[in-house]
Amino acid sequence: MQELAALIPTTVTDDNTVPAATATVLQSSQSSIILAQYWEAHAQNTDMVGWIKIDGTRVNYPVMYTADDFYMSHGFDKKKSVSGVPFVDKRCAVDPFGINSIIYGHNMKNGTMFADLLKYADQEYYRKHPIVQFDTLYEQQSFEIIAVFKSQTYRKSDNVFKHYNFLNADDAAAFDEYIANITALSLYDTGVTASYGDKLLTLVTCSYHTKNGQFVVVAKKLNDAYNLNSGTQLWALFSAKNLIKTAFALVQNGAS
C-alpha cells in the first residue's frame, strides 16, 4: 500500500506541469441516464465513476473517484482493504472526463487489481491484449494502447519528463510533445499514436525496478466500442448482479 502511495503526486505546481483540474464531487451533468448495467452498483456506492476491464486478464473492476486517495486503502464497501479499488487521480476531471484520465491500482502479489499490467512488458502479451475497456457511468468506451513504459515518481526539483503531470493540453503542440515523450519511453513500438483531440487513458501501478517505480500503460479512446480489425464487439454487458458480486469481492485482502 505504501508503494502505491509514493507514486501519487501531491502537487502539480512545478514548471513541467499542465494546470490540473480541481477535484469536485461527481455530479450528473454529462447525462441524466446512467447505463443500466451500472445502476445497482452505483446505488451501492456513488463514488463509482466507471468500470475497467481488459479481456483475457484479471483486470475487471469498478473505478472510484474522490477528492483524496481514499480507495487506495479501502474497498468498494468503504471498509479498510489492503487491495483497495482502482481509482482516478484526484487531480483529474471526471464530469466530464478530461483529455487524460489517470487510474491507479495496486500491484498485488496474488495477481489481482493492476498486477497484470506488468505483463505488458512482453510485447507478445500486448499483441494479445491491445484494448482496454473503460466505461464511464454514461458511456461504453474502448481504448487502444499507445505506449507501455517504466517510470517513477520524481522529486519536484527533478528537471525530467513527468508523465503523471499531463492532465490536459491547451494546444496541439503540448499534446504532441506528450505523445512524443511517452513513445520514446515505450518498451516497444506499438505502431499506434494519437492526435490532438483524442482522449487518453493512463493506467499506473507499482514497479520495483527503482525506488518509487511505476509501470505505465497509456491508451487512446477509439471512436466506438468495437475491435477495429474484426468489427466484433469487445464489451459484453454484465448484469447488475454480476457487477455487484465482482465489486464486493474486492474487499478480500491480499498482499501488495
HUMOFEN-V354799 format. One record per helix or strand of 3 or more residues. SS is the DSSP state (H for helix, E for strand). FROM is the first residue (numbers start at 1). TO is the last residue. If there is no record, write none. Layout:
ss | from | to
SS | FROM | TO
SS | FROM | TO
This chain:
ss | from | to
H | 2 | 7
H | 36 | 44
E | 48 | 53
E | 60 | 64
H | 70 | 72
E | 100 | 104
H | 115 | 121
H | 123 | 128
E | 131 | 136
E | 142 | 152
H | 163 | 165
H | 172 | 185
E | 200 | 206
E | 213 | 221
H | 240 | 249
